[in-house]
Amino acid sequence: MATSPRTAPPEPSRTASVAMLLAAVCLVAANMRPAITDLGPLLDQIGADTGMSVSALGVLAAVPLVAWALFSPLAHDLSRRFGQPRVLLCSLVVLLAGTLVRSLPGPVVSLWIGTAIIGIGIAIINVLMPAVVKREFSGHVAAVTATYTALLAGLGAVSSGVVVPISHIDFGGQPAGWRFALLVTGAALLPFAIAGWWWAHRGAGRAHSRAASPKGRTGIWADPVAWLVAVYMGLQASMFYMFVTWLAPLSMSTGRSEVVAGVDVMVYQLFSLAGSLLLPLILRGGLERWAPALIPSLAIIGVVGLMLAPGAILLWASLIGLTGGATLAMSLTLMAQRARDHDASAALSGMSQSVGYVIAAFGPVAFGALHSVTGGWIASLALVLAVLTLLTVVGVFAGRDRFVLERR
């Protein structure tokens, strides 16, 4: 009697697979900013403990941005050789390793090395996530990007708000300190992201992300649309990280406590979350064309408010935060919208983030240097106004419906 052939175990339905992948994307998003945003509220503690100057602290805050600029171009080639799922998984492990190294007791060099490793891990993830969204959620790019960005901003906000209280936890009559606080806020959720991403991509090999031939993709560096996206990315990131780094010290200069200043940074980022979620509502009809140029107007009002009435810092930080979240989501959306396929999206993402974070890295350093030289905040805030003005101008051109790697 013939035996029936052995049946293969049923594969998960498309709906279940998409749900698993969306959950994995959300877990990754939740770990993309805490290791960065937890630094600003602790700058005073770190400076007092290590003897680092204000200028040196500004450079420390810029280290991840420099790493993003240097390593973003590698992400596209790595994903072609080893596959996006595998590269993203390894990048999450690198991020965890950097967070552990940064919190090691002893010489302050571990703080610098760990911060650089954190930047390398996030650099690769930053580049590949827009391509993942383009490939897996092509019909819902704006909505998924907004969700991803909102989680990114939301967990970054929570990190900023709790990192100072964690550093004050009493351990045998001694405060836990800034190293322990950085470890808790930076690494608490990373094991879940690593496990979730692995589970959603079991069996995915390097062929998972091989698409078009690399030929032609090098032209991204000569493409005017790509440069518009890159400059837009850089200017918005520069504005965002100037405030993530220096809003707490600015808040403390108005008489607010260290803990309250950390809460101010949290509120700033919570409104960034709101800005991310509101973006899909803006990208409708004729308003979509002008959205990249219109969004910075709220931050311009907020910065002018900080100059004229710093006592209302929460109000102004809220307006600036709305712009910060919406422009980040706008940048990631442009990386997907201005490409015809996920391979072009990965190339555009790598190029624009490499260029963008070169621009962004100067922001926290210049902001801190102007404060150090003048002893006040007006010159630093004037720098932000200049950045926002340029962002508005670039947004006018970036909003045009064109694609990269096309002959025009």
Solvent accessible surface area in square Angstrom, and as a share of the most:
residue,aa,sasa,rsa
1,M,233,1.04
2,A,99,0.77
3,T,125,0.73
4,S,98,0.63
5,P,115,0.72
6,R,237,0.86
7,T,119,0.69
8,A,86,0.66
9,P,111,0.70
10,P,128,0.80
11,E,154,0.69
12,P,80,0.50
13,S,67,0.43
14,R,158,0.58
15,T,109,0.63
16,A,41,0.32
17,S,42,0.27
18,V,43,0.24
19,A,57,0.44
20,M,52,0.23
21,L,14,0.07
22,L,65,0.32
23,A,54,0.42
24,A,1,0.01
25,V,1,0.01
26,C,32,0.19
27,L,60,0.30
28,V,0,0.00
29,A,0,0.00
30,A,9,0.07
31,N,6,0.03
32,M,0,0.00
33,R,7,0.02
34,P,9,0.06
35,A,2,0.01
36,I,15,0.07
37,T,0,0.00
38,D,0,0.00
39,L,9,0.04
40,G,3,0.03
41,P,3,0.02
42,L,0,0.00
43,L,3,0.01
44,D,70,0.36
45,Q,36,0.16
46,I,0,0.00
47,G,13,0.12
48,A,92,0.72
49,D,95,0.49
50,T,42,0.25
51,G,66,0.63
52,M,30,0.13
53,S,65,0.42
54,V,60,0.35
55,S,53,0.34
56,A,29,0.22
57,L,11,0.06
58,G,1,0.01
59,V,67,0.38
60,L,0,0.00
61,A,11,0.09
62,A,3,0.02
63,V,26,0.15
64,P,3,0.02
65,L,1,0.01
66,V,68,0.39
67,A,7,0.06
68,W,0,0.00
69,A,8,0.06
70,L,120,0.60
71,F,63,0.26
72,S,0,0.00
73,P,51,0.32
74,L,87,0.43
75,A,0,0.00
76,H,21,0.09
77,D,94,0.49
78,L,64,0.32
79,S,3,0.02
80,R,27,0.10
81,R,156,0.57
82,F,66,0.27
83,G,0,0.00
84,Q,2,0.01
85,P,6,0.04
86,R,100,0.36
87,V,12,0.07
88,L,0,0.00
89,L,43,0.21
90,C,73,0.44
91,S,6,0.04
92,L,0,0.00
93,V,74,0.43
94,V,53,0.30
95,L,1,0.00
96,L,42,0.21
97,A,43,0.33
98,G,0,0.00
99,T,0,0.00
100,L,88,0.44
101,V,40,0.23
102,R,2,0.01
103,S,13,0.09
104,L,90,0.45
105,P,111,0.70
106,G,48,0.46
107,P,99,0.62
108,V,54,0.31
109,V,82,0.47
110,S,13,0.08
111,L,0,0.00
112,W,73,0.26
113,I,85,0.43
114,G,0,0.00
115,T,2,0.01
116,A,34,0.27
117,I,47,0.24
118,I,1,0.00
119,G,0,0.00
120,I,52,0.26
121,G,1,0.01
122,I,0,0.00
123,A,0,0.00
124,I,11,0.06
125,I,0,0.00
126,N,11,0.05
127,V,0,0.00
128,L,0,0.00
129,M,1,0.01
130,P,7,0.05
131,A,0,0.00
132,V,0,0.00
133,V,4,0.03
134,K,37,0.16
135,R,51,0.19
136,E,30,0.14
137,F,14,0.06
138,S,80,0.52
139,G,66,0.63
140,H,124,0.55
141,V,18,0.10
142,A,27,0.21
143,A,54,0.42
144,V,14,0.08
145,T,7,0.04
146,A,3,0.03
147,T,54,0.31
148,Y,9,0.04
149,T,0,0.00
150,A,6,0.05
151,L,53,0.26
152,L,3,0.02
153,A,5,0.04
154,G,5,0.05
155,L,46,0.23
156,G,0,0.00
157,A,0,0.00
158,V,67,0.39
159,S,4,0.03
160,S,0,0.00
161,G,7,0.06
162,V,57,0.33
163,V,0,0.00
164,V,0,0.00
165,P,57,0.36
166,I,26,0.13
167,S,1,0.00
168,H,88,0.39
169,I,74,0.38
170,D,97,0.50
171,F,109,0.46
172,G,86,0.82
173,G,57,0.55
174,Q,124,0.55
175,P,83,0.52
176,A,20,0.16
177,G,22,0.21
178,W,12,0.04
179,R,41,0.15
180,F,68,0.28
181,A,0,0.00
182,L,0,0.00
183,L,56,0.28
184,V,50,0.29
185,T,17,0.10
186,G,5,0.05
187,A,13,0.10
188,A,59,0.46
189,L,70,0.35
190,L,1,0.00
191,P,70,0.44
192,F,125,0.52
193,A,0,0.00
194,I,33,0.17
195,A,58,0.45
196,G,17,0.16
197,W,2,0.01
198,W,132,0.46
199,W,129,0.45
200,A,26,0.20
201,H,23,0.10
202,R,115,0.42
203,G,87,0.83
204,A,29,0.22
205,G,28,0.27
206,R,104,0.38
207,A,78,0.61
208,H,70,0.31
209,S,6,0.04
210,R,141,0.51
211,A,56,0.44
212,A,42,0.33
213,S,62,0.40
214,P,80,0.50
215,K,182,0.77
216,G,52,0.50
217,R,39,0.14
218,T,113,0.65
219,G,32,0.31
220,I,5,0.03
221,W,114,0.40
222,A,88,0.68
223,D,8,0.04
224,P,84,0.53
225,V,11,0.06
226,A,0,0.00
227,W,102,0.36
228,L,40,0.20
229,V,1,0.01
230,A,0,0.00
231,V,43,0.25
232,Y,0,0.00
233,M,2,0.01
234,G,0,0.00
235,L,12,0.06
236,Q,2,0.01
237,A,2,0.02
238,S,5,0.03
239,M,0,0.00
240,F,11,0.05
241,Y,9,0.03
242,M,0,0.00
243,F,2,0.01
244,V,3,0.02
245,T,8,0.05
246,W,7,0.03
247,L,1,0.00
248,A,2,0.01
249,P,21,0.13
250,L,4,0.02
251,S,0,0.00
252,M,54,0.24
253,S,70,0.45
254,T,57,0.33
255,G,70,0.68
256,R,70,0.25
257,S,61,0.39
258,E,36,0.16
259,V,58,0.33
260,V,60,0.34
261,A,0,0.00
262,G,1,0.01
263,V,54,0.31
264,D,1,0.00
265,V,0,0.00
266,M,44,0.20
267,V,30,0.17
268,Y,0,0.00
269,Q,1,0.00
270,L,72,0.36
271,F,77,0.32
272,S,1,0.00
273,L,46,0.23
274,A,32,0.25
275,G,3,0.02
276,S,0,0.00
277,L,89,0.44
278,L,83,0.42
279,L,1,0.00
280,P,30,0.19
281,L,103,0.51
282,I,49,0.25
283,L,18,0.09
284,R,158,0.58
285,G,67,0.65
286,G,64,0.62
287,L,85,0.42
288,E,67,0.30
289,R,71,0.26
290,W,117,0.41
291,A,0,0.00
292,P,1,0.01
293,A,9,0.07
294,L,93,0.46
295,I,14,0.07
296,P,0,0.00
297,S,55,0.35
298,L,69,0.34
299,A,0,0.00
300,I,54,0.27
301,I,95,0.48
302,G,0,0.00
303,V,0,0.00
304,V,57,0.33
305,G,6,0.06
306,L,4,0.02
307,M,44,0.19
308,L,145,0.72
309,A,44,0.34
310,P,56,0.35
311,G,67,0.64
312,A,41,0.32
313,I,1,0.01
314,L,71,0.35
315,L,99,0.49
316,W,43,0.15
317,A,1,0.01
318,S,14,0.09
319,L,34,0.17
320,I,0,0.00
321,G,0,0.00
322,L,34,0.17
323,T,0,0.00
324,G,1,0.01
325,G,2,0.02
326,A,5,0.04
327,T,0,0.00
328,L,15,0.08
329,A,0,0.00
330,M,2,0.01
331,S,0,0.00
332,L,15,0.07
333,T,0,0.00
334,L,1,0.00
335,M,0,0.00
336,A,2,0.01
337,Q,49,0.22
338,R,16,0.06
339,A,1,0.01
340,R,154,0.56
341,D,57,0.30
342,H,34,0.15
343,D,5,0.03
344,A,4,0.03
345,S,0,0.00
346,A,2,0.02
347,A,7,0.06
348,L,0,0.00
349,S,0,0.00
350,G,3,0.02
351,M,3,0.01
352,S,0,0.00
353,Q,1,0.00
354,S,9,0.06
355,V,20,0.11
356,G,0,0.00
357,Y,2,0.01
358,V,75,0.43
359,I,50,0.25
360,A,0,0.00
361,A,10,0.08
362,F,138,0.58
363,G,5,0.04
364,P,1,0.00
365,V,51,0.30
366,A,34,0.26
367,F,1,0.00
368,G,0,0.00
369,A,40,0.31
370,L,60,0.30
371,H,37,0.16
372,S,60,0.39
373,V,126,0.72
374,T,78,0.45
375,G,61,0.58
376,G,27,0.26
377,W,35,0.12
378,I,100,0.51
379,A,33,0.26
380,S,0,0.00
381,L,3,0.02
382,A,46,0.35
383,L,49,0.24
384,V,0,0.00
385,L,42,0.21
386,A,53,0.41
387,V,16,0.09
388,L,0,0.00
389,T,76,0.44
390,L,102,0.51
391,L,0,0.00
392,T,42,0.24
393,V,78,0.45
394,V,21,0.12
395,G,0,0.00
396,V,48,0.27
397,F,95,0.40
398,A,4,0.03
399,G,5,0.05
400,R,80,0.29
401,D,114,0.59
402,R,99,0.36
403,F,47,0.20
404,V,5,0.03
405,L,55,0.27
406,E,59,0.26
407,R,245,0.90
408,R,134,0.49
